[in-house]
Amino acid sequence: QVQLVESGGGLVQAGGSLRLSCAASGRIFSIHVLGWYRQALGKQRELVAVIASGGSTNYADSVKGRFTISRDNAKNTVYLQMNSLKPEDTGVYYCSFRAVALKLDYWGQGTQVTVSS
């Protein structure tokens, strides 16, 4: 089992910045992918950014150049630095952990991000 605890959401004006954090604990499989997904009201959950245990990253086109995903392996923590926020970035942001070999996905409880215009 993997437990994920997110923090850092909140209310910010358009153009502002927020930094999300997600601490993972439990059985941290060596080959894994950490990531952030978001779900806006009435919409499906979508990928924001992911980072593999080897360090490679992938971003949704809508956030490229504005968001940066990073990780601290010593702390088993993944971060999402969000700059130049837009109202359309509003939603619940979920941290995810994928154990690649077992094809298991774990999710955090979600943190609300609201960007006002």
C-alpha positions, 0 to 999 in steps of 0.5 A, spaced: 500 500 500 502 507 498 499 513 502 499 520 498 498 526 502 497 532 498 498 540 500 498 547 497 492 548 494 488 554 495 485 560 492 489 565 487 488 570 482 489 569 475 497 570 473 499 568 480 502 562 483 501 556 487 506 550 489 503 543 490 506 538 494 505 530 495 508 526 500 508 518 499 509 513 504 508 505 505 511 501 500 515 505 495 516 501 489 522 502 485 520 503 478 514 508 479 511 514 476 508 520 480 504 525 477 498 530 478 491 530 475 486 534 476 478 534 475 474 540 474 467 541 476 463 536 471 469 534 467 473 528 467 479 527 471 485 529 466 493 528 466 497 535 468 504 532 469 508 526 471 515 524 473 518 517 472 522 514 478 528 515 472 526 523 472 523 523 465 517 528 465 511 529 461 506 535 461 499 536 458 499 541 452 495 546 456 500 547 462 507 546 458 511 552 460 507 554 466 507 548 470 513 544 473 513 537 476 519 535 480 521 530 486 525 529 492 527 522 492 530 523 499 523 525 502 519 521 497 515 527 495 513 530 488 511 537 487 508 541 482 510 548 481 504 552 478 505 559 475 501 564 470 495 560 473 489 561 469 481 560 471 481 554 467 486 551 471 481 551 477 479 544 479 481 538 484 488 536 483 490 529 485 496 526 486 498 519 483 502 513 484 503 508 479 507 502 481 509 500 474 510 492 474 504 491 478 500 496 474 497 499 480 495 506 481 494 510 488 491 516 489 491 522 494 485 525 497 485 531 492 486 538 494 482 544 491 485 549 486 481 555 485 484 561 480 479 567 480 479 572 474 
